[in-house]
Amino acid sequence: NAQMSDHFISNAMDSINNFIENNDNDKASEYLLLFHRLIREVLENSFRKQIPLQKELALLSMYVELEKIRYPPDALKYQLSVDKAIDAWQTYVPPMVLQVAVENTIKHGFEKSKGGILKIQIKKISEGIRCVVEDNGIGRNASAQKTRTGQLVHTSFGISLAEKLIQANGRHKERVFYKTTDLVTADNSPAGTRVEFIIPDINNE
C-alpha cells in the first residue's frame, strides 16, 4: 500500500520544479506542501488494513489536485458524489483502493492537451459500498495503441491491486466484484471508460 507510482511522483516533482523555474514561488510552495501531505498520509495509512472513507476521499482529492497541474487550466475536472446514507467516518475501506482506480484512469484515459471529466460515485448497497470511477476520455483501445503495450495493461494493474486490497481485509475472495466497461456514443464511437467495484462491509470483522 505504501508504494506510489514512480510516474506520478516524477510528474509531480517536475510540475513543482516548473513553478520554481518560472519564479512562481507561491504556486511552488502550495503544491510542494500538498505533495508532502499526500506522501505523509500514504505512508501513515500503509500500516493500516482499513481507514475511514473520509480519509481516503481526502487523500484522493490531494492526488487529483496534483494531477491537475499537468493539464491546461480547468482541463481536468473532478466530480465526487457520495451517497447521503454513507457515514464517511464510520465506513472503512482499504487504503488507496480508490486512488489506484483513479490513477489508472488519469494515466490512460486523458490526453494532456485536452483533459476531461473524472466522475466518482459512491453508493451504499446491502453488500457494502459500490464505487464507480468514470471518465469521458479516449477509451481503452486508443490508450492501448498509444502505449504500444496492449489493451490489457489498462485494466490489469487496477484490477489486480484493487482485488488484492479488498481481499486482504478478510475472507472476501468470493465477494470481490470489479468490472470495466467501454463507454460508447450512439454511433458506437469511444466515449470513455467506467470502472465499477464493490467494497464489502468489513467494519464488524
Backbone as CSV, one residue per row, in Angstrom:
resi,resn,N_x,N_y,N_z,CA_x,CA_y,CA_z,C_x,C_y,C_z
1,ASN,0.823,-1.213,0.000,0.000,0.000,0.000,0.851,1.254,0.000
2,ALA,2.069,1.139,0.511,2.911,2.322,0.623,3.471,2.755,-0.719
3,GLN,3.417,1.877,-1.703,4.010,2.198,-2.990,3.114,3.141,-3.777
4,MET,3.736,4.163,-4.345,3.029,5.054,-5.244,3.720,4.994,-6.594
5,SER,2.983,5.290,-7.615,3.527,5.236,-8.960,4.721,6.174,-9.091
6,ASP,5.843,5.630,-9.542,7.013,6.495,-9.760,6.723,7.497,-10.868
7,HIS,5.826,7.126,-11.777,5.400,8.030,-12.847,4.715,9.256,-12.261
8,PHE,3.822,9.044,-11.290,3.126,10.163,-10.645,4.096,11.030,-9.854
9,ILE,4.965,10.408,-9.079,5.913,11.168,-8.259,6.816,12.022,-9.141
10,SER,7.303,11.436,-10.231,8.166,12.177,-11.152,7.426,13.359,-11.766
11,ASN,6.170,13.136,-12.186,5.388,14.215,-12.787,5.118,15.332,-11.792
12,ALA,4.794,14.952,-10.553,4.513,15.961,-9.528,5.742,16.820,-9.262
13,MET,6.902,16.192,-9.141,8.126,16.949,-8.883,8.507,17.826,-10.071
14,ASP,8.291,17.332,-11.283,8.570,18.135,-12.483,7.668,19.363,-12.535
15,SER,6.401,19.180,-12.171,5.463,20.294,-12.193,5.857,21.357,-11.171
16,ILE,6.242,20.915,-9.984,6.673,21.854,-8.944,7.945,22.567,-9.370
17,ASN,8.844,21.833,-10.001,10.088,22.441,-10.483,9.819,23.502,-11.553
18,ASN,8.802,23.280,-12.371,8.442,24.270,-13.391,8.001,25.581,-12.759
19,PHE,7.246,25.492,-11.661,6.842,26.708,-10.951,8.064,27.459,-10.426
20,ILE,9.037,26.697,-9.932,10.264,27.318,-9.406,11.028,28.006,-10.526
21,GLU,11.177,27.322,-11.654,11.907,27.892,-12.783,11.220,29.140,-13.341
22,ASN,9.886,29.199,-13.210,9.128,30.360,-13.680,8.945,31.418,-12.600
23,ASN,9.679,31.246,-11.498,9.649,32.201,-10.384,8.261,32.368,-9.778
24,ASP,7.441,31.328,-9.874,6.132,31.351,-9.225,6.267,30.626,-7.892
25,ASN,6.871,31.324,-6.946,7.195,30.694,-5.671,5.961,30.324,-4.855
26,ASP,4.907,31.110,-4.982,3.682,30.812,-4.236,3.089,29.474,-4.680
27,LYS,3.000,29.274,-5.998,2.466,28.015,-6.517,3.388,26.843,-6.168
28,ALA,4.683,27.069,-6.281,5.640,26.020,-5.954,5.485,25.589,-4.501
29,SER,5.358,26.565,-3.603,5.195,26.263,-2.179,3.877,25.559,-1.915
30,GLU,2.803,26.037,-2.567,1.471,25.445,-2.371,1.454,23.972,-2.748
31,TYR,2.005,23.654,-3.915,1.937,22.267,-4.381,2.983,21.385,-3.719
32,LEU,4.089,21.982,-3.276,5.078,21.194,-2.543,4.510,20.749,-1.203
33,LEU,3.794,21.647,-0.532,3.155,21.288,0.733,2.072,20.231,0.518
34,LEU,1.324,20.370,-0.575,0.283,19.393,-0.892,0.900,18.028,-1.159
35,PHE,1.998,18.015,-1.902,2.703,16.771,-2.202,3.218,16.134,-0.909
36,HIS,3.753,16.966,-0.022,4.261,16.474,1.260,3.145,15.846,2.082
37,ARG,1.978,16.497,2.140,0.840,15.973,2.894,0.377,14.639,2.314
38,LEU,0.338,14.550,0.990,-0.104,13.321,0.352,0.831,12.161,0.670
39,ILE,2.128,12.384,0.521,3.110,11.330,0.796,3.036,10.905,2.263
40,ARG,2.898,11.875,3.154,2.819,11.563,4.586,1.594,10.704,4.891
41,GLU,0.435,11.066,4.291,-0.788,10.298,4.515,-0.654,8.875,3.975
42,VAL,-0.064,8.752,2.797,0.109,7.424,2.206,0.976,6.549,3.102
43,LEU,2.048,7.108,3.624,2.946,6.342,4.491,2.259,5.957,5.794
44,GLU,1.505,6.884,6.371,0.789,6.579,7.610,-0.263,5.499,7.384
45,ASN,-0.971,5.581,6.282,-2.033,4.618,6.002,-1.498,3.238,5.648
46,SER,-0.245,3.183,5.231,0.325,1.907,4.794,0.421,0.902,5.936
47,PHE,0.334,1.380,7.183,0.406,0.482,8.330,-0.971,-0.026,8.746
48,ARG,-2.005,0.384,8.022,-3.372,0.019,8.388,-4.030,-0.798,7.279
49,LYS,-4.874,-1.749,7.671,-5.648,-2.506,6.690,-6.882,-1.733,6.252
50,GLN,-7.393,-0.887,7.157,-8.590,-0.123,6.857,-8.423,1.314,7.351
51,ILE,-9.030,2.232,6.635,-9.077,3.622,7.072,-10.490,4.143,6.811
52,PRO,-10.914,5.197,7.516,-12.227,5.764,7.229,-12.320,6.245,5.787
53,LEU,-13.466,6.053,5.184,-13.687,6.512,3.813,-13.373,7.995,3.680
54,GLN,-13.676,8.771,4.713,-13.421,10.207,4.671,-11.938,10.500,4.438
55,LYS,-11.063,9.741,5.083,-9.626,9.940,4.890,-9.201,9.541,3.482
56,GLU,-9.779,8.460,2.980,-9.461,8.028,1.612,-9.872,9.086,0.602
57,LEU,-11.032,9.712,0.817,-11.508,10.750,-0.093,-10.634,11.996,-0.015
58,ALA,-10.147,12.325,1.180,-9.249,13.474,1.326,-7.934,13.225,0.599
59,LEU,-7.414,12.009,0.723,-6.186,11.637,0.019,-6.399,11.700,-1.487
60,LEU,-7.555,11.204,-1.924,-7.875,11.202,-3.347,-7.949,12.623,-3.892
61,SER,-8.537,13.530,-3.125,-8.645,14.920,-3.545,-7.262,15.547,-3.723
62,MET,-6.354,15.280,-2.793,-4.988,15.808,-2.905,-4.304,15.251,-4.146
63,TYR,-4.493,13.963,-4.375,-3.882,13.327,-5.539,-4.355,13.978,-6.837
64,VAL,-5.672,14.175,-6.968,-6.223,14.762,-8.195,-5.740,16.200,-8.374
65,GLU,-5.665,16.959,-7.285,-5.195,18.346,-7.379,-3.763,18.395,-7.924
66,LEU,-2.939,17.456,-7.520,-1.571,17.409,-8.034,-1.537,16.974,-9.493
67,GLU,-2.449,16.107,-9.884,-2.510,15.692,-11.281,-2.998,16.834,-12.175
68,LYS,-3.874,17.676,-11.647,-4.452,18.757,-12.441,-3.402,19.708,-13.002
69,ILE,-2.307,19.902,-12.287,-1.329,20.905,-12.723,-0.565,20.471,-13.974
70,ARG,-0.725,19.213,-14.385,-0.091,18.761,-15.626,-0.935,19.083,-16.847
71,TYR,-2.161,19.549,-16.608,-3.092,19.833,-17.698,-3.307,21.338,-17.827
72,PRO,-3.848,21.788,-18.960,-4.209,23.206,-19.087,-5.208,23.587,-17.995
73,PRO,-5.284,24.862,-17.626,-6.203,25.298,-16.569,-7.631,24.814,-16.806
74,ASP,-8.211,24.222,-15.781,-9.599,23.736,-15.794,-9.850,22.629,-16.812
75,ALA,-8.808,22.019,-17.341,-8.998,20.964,-18.348,-9.401,19.643,-17.703
76,LEU,-8.835,19.347,-16.538,-9.166,18.111,-15.843,-10.164,18.439,-14.739
77,LYS,-11.384,17.939,-14.903,-12.447,18.225,-13.939,-12.743,16.976,-13.112
78,TYR,-13.032,17.208,-11.844,-13.200,16.122,-10.872,-14.537,16.283,-10.171
79,GLN,-15.397,15.270,-10.299,-16.716,15.318,-9.685,-16.875,14.122,-8.743
80,LEU,-17.222,14.415,-7.491,-17.372,13.373,-6.479,-18.792,13.381,-5.925
81,SER,-19.409,12.210,-5.894,-20.762,12.070,-5.353,-20.775,10.924,-4.343
82,VAL,-21.136,11.236,-3.094,-21.174,10.230,-2.035,-22.603,10.119,-1.514
83,ASP,-23.116,8.918,-1.489,-24.470,8.643,-1.013,-24.658,9.211,0.400
84,LYS,-25.766,9.923,0.618,-26.043,10.506,1.927,-26.253,9.440,2.995
85,ALA,-26.544,8.219,2.576,-26.732,7.128,3.529,-25.409,6.617,4.101
86,ILE,-24.303,7.092,3.557,-22.982,6.641,3.995,-22.414,7.607,5.034
87,ASP,-22.008,7.071,6.172,-21.254,7.834,7.167,-19.777,7.647,6.833
88,ALA,-19.188,8.656,6.226,-17.824,8.517,5.700,-16.777,8.318,6.787
89,TRP,-17.095,8.699,8.026,-16.153,8.477,9.123,-16.298,7.093,9.741
90,GLN,-17.469,6.474,9.571,-17.717,5.160,10.156,-17.654,4.038,9.134
91,THR,-17.442,4.385,7.872,-17.298,3.389,6.810,-15.816,3.231,6.500
92,TYR,-15.323,1.997,6.550,-13.891,1.755,6.391,-13.589,1.061,5.058
93,VAL,-12.481,1.444,4.463,-12.068,0.902,3.170,-10.574,0.617,3.198
94,PRO,-10.080,-0.238,2.307,-8.636,-0.448,2.196,-7.953,0.843,1.736
95,PRO,-6.826,1.214,2.317,-6.131,2.433,1.890,-5.773,2.403,0.413
96,MET,-6.015,3.488,-0.292,-5.620,3.702,-1.681,-6.431,2.898,-2.686
97,VAL,-7.503,2.239,-2.257,-8.255,1.431,-3.209,-8.913,2.313,-4.271
98,LEU,-9.365,3.503,-3.903,-9.934,4.428,-4.874,-8.838,5.101,-5.697
99,GLN,-7.745,5.444,-5.031,-6.671,6.137,-5.732,-6.052,5.270,-6.826
100,VAL,-5.995,3.955,-6.580,-5.472,3.035,-7.595,-6.303,3.121,-8.866
101,ALA,-7.629,3.106,-8.708,-8.510,3.159,-9.875,-8.437,4.507,-10.568
102,VAL,-8.382,5.585,-9.783,-8.328,6.933,-10.356,-7.003,7.160,-11.067
103,GLU,-5.918,6.703,-10.476,-4.603,6.854,-11.112,-4.567,6.148,-12.456
104,ASN,-5.132,4.950,-12.502,-5.174,4.192,-13.750,-5.974,4.940,-14.814
105,THR,-7.082,5.542,-14.376,-7.944,6.279,-15.301,-7.245,7.517,-15.848
106,ILE,-6.647,8.306,-14.972,-5.980,9.533,-15.415,-4.793,9.213,-16.312
107,LYS,-4.039,8.186,-15.949,-2.838,7.847,-16.703,-3.160,7.406,-18.120
108,HIS,-4.271,6.672,-18.289,-4.576,6.091,-19.587,-5.744,6.738,-20.321
109,GLY,-6.598,7.466,-19.595,-7.841,7.909,-20.201,-7.832,9.277,-20.855
110,PHE,-6.929,10.164,-20.419,-6.992,11.548,-20.879,-5.746,11.959,-21.668
111,GLU,-5.977,12.799,-22.663,-4.872,13.414,-23.381,-4.467,14.689,-22.648
112,LYS,-3.166,14.910,-22.519,-2.684,16.044,-21.726,-3.154,17.382,-22.268
113,SER,-3.324,17.485,-23.557,-3.719,18.759,-24.153,-5.203,19.048,-23.994
114,LYS,-5.993,18.003,-23.700,-7.440,18.173,-23.644,-8.034,17.951,-22.258
115,GLY,-7.494,17.001,-21.513,-8.076,16.688,-20.216,-9.396,15.970,-20.359
116,GLY,-10.323,16.228,-19.443,-11.621,15.580,-19.487,-12.300,15.641,-18.139
117,ILE,-13.344,14.840,-17.997,-14.128,14.829,-16.759,-13.982,13.481,-16.074
118,LEU,-13.621,13.510,-14.821,-13.488,12.317,-13.996,-14.614,12.325,-12.965
119,LYS,-15.478,11.308,-13.009,-16.602,11.225,-12.094,-16.430,10.030,-11.160
120,ILE,-16.662,10.292,-9.878,-16.583,9.222,-8.884,-17.884,9.193,-8.103
121,GLN,-18.531,8.043,-8.086,-19.784,7.870,-7.358,-19.622,6.751,-6.342
122,ILE,-20.068,7.001,-5.129,-20.001,6.002,-4.069,-21.390,5.852,-3.478
123,LYS,-21.934,4.630,-3.555,-23.293,4.383,-3.096,-23.333,3.249,-2.080
124,LYS,-24.266,3.366,-1.150,-24.479,2.325,-0.161,-25.330,1.217,-0.758
125,ILE,-24.889,-0.019,-0.624,-25.669,-1.181,-1.053,-25.656,-2.208,0.078
126,SER,-26.431,-3.256,-0.070,-26.545,-4.232,1.013,-25.223,-4.941,1.309
127,GLU,-24.412,-5.151,0.265,-23.129,-5.861,0.453,-22.029,-4.981,1.023
128,GLY,-22.180,-3.673,0.931,-21.139,-2.751,1.366,-21.297,-1.412,0.676
129,ILE,-20.280,-1.000,-0.073,-20.403,0.215,-0.875,-19.962,-0.073,-2.309
130,ARG,-20.668,0.551,-3.232,-20.382,0.385,-4.654,-19.682,1.641,-5.147
131,CYS,-18.534,1.477,-5.756,-17.731,2.599,-6.248,-17.685,2.574,-7.774
132,VAL,-17.894,3.722,-8.366,-17.834,3.853,-9.818,-16.870,4.977,-10.166
133,VAL,-15.891,4.672,-10.988,-14.939,5.667,-11.491,-15.136,5.739,-13.000
134,GLU,-15.590,6.881,-13.474,-15.949,7.007,-14.887,-15.254,8.215,-15.508
135,ASP,-14.802,8.057,-16.745,-14.183,9.167,-17.457,-14.766,9.286,-18.857
136,ASN,-14.597,10.447,-19.461,-15.037,10.667,-20.844,-13.833,10.785,-21.761
137,GLY,-12.820,9.984,-21.462,-11.563,10.057,-22.188,-11.541,9.296,-23.494
138,ILE,-10.339,8.898,-23.904,-10.135,8.356,-25.244,-10.538,6.889,-25.366
139,GLY,-10.762,6.213,-24.239,-11.136,4.805,-24.299,-9.929,3.885,-24.270
140,ARG,-10.181,2.625,-23.955,-9.077,1.675,-23.776,-8.348,1.327,-25.070
141,ASN,-9.065,1.210,-26.170,-8.406,0.841,-27.424,-7.412,1.899,-27.869
142,ALA,-7.843,3.163,-27.813,-6.939,4.250,-28.194,-5.766,4.338,-27.236
143,SER,-6.029,4.112,-25.965,-4.960,4.140,-24.974,-3.946,3.036,-25.233
144,ALA,-4.442,1.844,-25.570,-3.549,0.717,-25.848,-2.664,0.999,-27.049
145,GLN,-3.211,1.646,-28.053,-2.435,1.977,-29.243,-1.350,2.997,-28.922
146,LYS,-1.651,3.916,-28.006,-0.665,4.932,-27.640,0.475,4.343,-26.820
147,THR,0.137,3.419,-25.916,1.172,2.859,-25.059,1.959,1.750,-25.732
148,ARG,1.364,1.161,-26.797,2.011,0.089,-27.554,2.280,-1.153,-26.712
149,THR,1.542,-1.310,-25.629,1.764,-2.470,-24.767,0.536,-3.342,-24.647
150,GLY,-0.500,-3.037,-25.413,-1.671,-3.897,-25.404,-2.770,-3.402,-24.491
151,GLN,-3.969,-3.746,-24.850,-5.150,-3.263,-24.149,-5.202,-3.715,-22.699
152,LEU,-4.676,-4.912,-22.393,-4.816,-5.437,-21.047,-4.088,-4.611,-20.006
153,VAL,-3.061,-3.874,-20.394,-2.316,-3.061,-19.446,-3.225,-2.057,-18.762
154,HIS,-4.195,-1.546,-19.496,-5.077,-0.509,-18.968,-5.882,-0.998,-17.774
155,THR,-6.246,-2.277,-17.768,-7.118,-2.767,-16.708,-6.414,-3.672,-15.711
156,SER,-5.382,-4.402,-16.138,-4.812,-5.420,-15.267,-4.213,-4.825,-14.007
157,PHE,-3.559,-3.680,-14.128,-2.931,-3.033,-12.976,-3.981,-2.695,-11.930
158,GLY,-5.047,-2.034,-12.358,-6.092,-1.630,-11.433,-6.837,-2.816,-10.864
159,ILE,-7.176,-3.792,-11.711,-7.924,-4.957,-11.248,-7.120,-5.728,-10.213
160,SER,-5.864,-5.988,-10.515,-5.037,-6.783,-9.620,-4.911,-6.125,-8.251
161,LEU,-4.554,-4.841,-8.228,-4.355,-4.167,-6.951,-5.652,-3.976,-6.194
162,ALA,-6.708,-3.572,-6.876,-7.980,-3.342,-6.196,-8.502,-4.639,-5.584
163,GLU,-8.449,-5.732,-6.331,-8.923,-7.007,-5.801,-8.087,-7.453,-4.614
164,LYS,-6.774,-7.279,-4.713,-5.902,-7.697,-3.606,-6.125,-6.832,-2.370
165,LEU,-6.348,-5.529,-2.581,-6.594,-4.638,-1.450,-7.875,-5.019,-0.732
166,ILE,-8.915,-5.356,-1.505,-10.191,-5.740,-0.911,-10.077,-7.096,-0.220
167,GLN,-9.463,-8.072,-0.889,-9.352,-9.415,-0.333,-8.482,-9.436,0.915
168,ALA,-7.508,-8.529,0.995,-6.588,-8.503,2.130,-7.286,-8.136,3.432
169,ASN,-8.501,-7.607,3.343,-9.208,-7.169,4.532,-10.075,-8.258,5.156
170,GLY,-10.055,-9.442,4.611,-10.854,-10.515,5.198,-11.074,-11.631,4.211
171,ARG,-12.048,-12.456,4.495,-12.317,-13.626,3.656,-13.355,-13.258,2.601
172,HIS,-12.932,-12.476,1.595,-13.900,-11.915,0.660,-13.626,-12.298,-0.788
173,LYS,-12.815,-13.331,-1.000,-12.445,-13.658,-2.375,-13.667,-13.908,-3.244
174,GLU,-14.650,-14.604,-2.680,-15.825,-14.936,-3.467,-16.750,-13.740,-3.644
175,ARG,-16.538,-12.651,-2.920,-17.427,-11.497,-2.974,-16.833,-10.322,-3.738
176,VAL,-15.606,-10.455,-4.217,-14.969,-9.359,-4.929,-15.635,-9.161,-6.291
177,PHE,-15.983,-7.939,-6.576,-16.579,-7.599,-7.860,-15.817,-6.430,-8.443
178,TYR,-15.332,-6.563,-9.665,-14.586,-5.500,-10.330,-14.872,-5.613,-11.825
179,LYS,-15.428,-4.558,-12.397,-15.843,-4.611,-13.793,-15.418,-3.348,-14.525
180,THR,-14.913,-3.517,-15.729,-14.533,-2.396,-16.571,-15.404,-2.400,-17.821
181,THR,-16.001,-1.245,-18.139,-16.892,-1.121,-19.280,-16.417,-0.031,-20.214
182,ASP,-16.356,-0.339,-21.507,-16.027,0.673,-22.508,-17.305,1.438,-22.861
183,LEU,-17.286,2.746,-22.683,-18.448,3.573,-22.994,-18.411,3.997,-24.454
184,VAL,-19.581,4.046,-25.082,-19.655,4.437,-26.489,-20.832,5.384,-26.690
185,THR,-20.764,6.158,-27.772,-21.849,7.052,-28.147,-22.897,6.276,-28.956
186,ALA,-23.937,6.985,-29.390,-24.999,6.351,-30.173,-24.484,5.766,-31.479
187,ASP,-23.425,6.369,-32.043,-22.864,5.850,-33.293,-21.677,4.919,-33.051
188,ASN,-21.569,4.445,-31.787,-20.555,3.455,-31.414,-19.131,4.011,-31.380
189,SER,-18.989,5.318,-31.229,-17.671,5.914,-31.071,-17.251,5.849,-29.598
190,PRO,-15.944,5.727,-29.300,-15.494,5.671,-27.906,-15.912,6.913,-27.123
191,ALA,-16.398,6.690,-25.903,-16.859,7.809,-25.076,-16.299,7.740,-23.662
192,GLY,-15.256,6.928,-23.466,-14.639,6.849,-22.153,-14.698,5.446,-21.574
193,THR,-14.442,5.367,-20.276,-14.371,4.082,-19.586,-15.034,4.196,-18.215
194,ARG,-15.701,3.116,-17.813,-16.296,3.065,-16.479,-15.731,1.860,-15.723
195,VAL,-15.250,2.108,-14.522,-14.767,1.051,-13.646,-15.691,0.980,-12.433
196,GLU,-16.183,-0.210,-12.149,-17.082,-0.404,-11.005,-16.507,-1.488,-10.104
197,PHE,-16.575,-1.280,-8.800,-16.189,-2.331,-7.874,-16.944,-2.161,-6.561
198,ILE,-17.058,-3.251,-5.839,-17.767,-3.258,-4.567,-16.761,-3.522,-3.454
199,ILE,-16.811,-2.700,-2.430,-16.009,-2.923,-1.225,-16.938,-3.533,-0.184
200,PRO,-16.737,-4.802,0.164,-17.637,-5.462,1.120,-17.650,-4.741,2.464
201,ASP,-18.739,-4.911,3.197,-18.850,-4.340,4.527,-17.934,-5.096,5.460
202,ILE,-16.823,-4.469,5.841,-15.807,-5.152,6.655,-15.679,-4.513,8.025
203,ASN,-16.584,-3.629,8.365,-16.447,-2.851,9.604,-16.514,-3.702,10.864
204,ASN,-17.271,-4.780,10.796,-17.509,-5.549,12.019,-16.668,-6.814,12.107
205,GLU,-15.665,-6.932,11.235,-14.855,-8.160,11.245,-13.537,-7.910,11.977
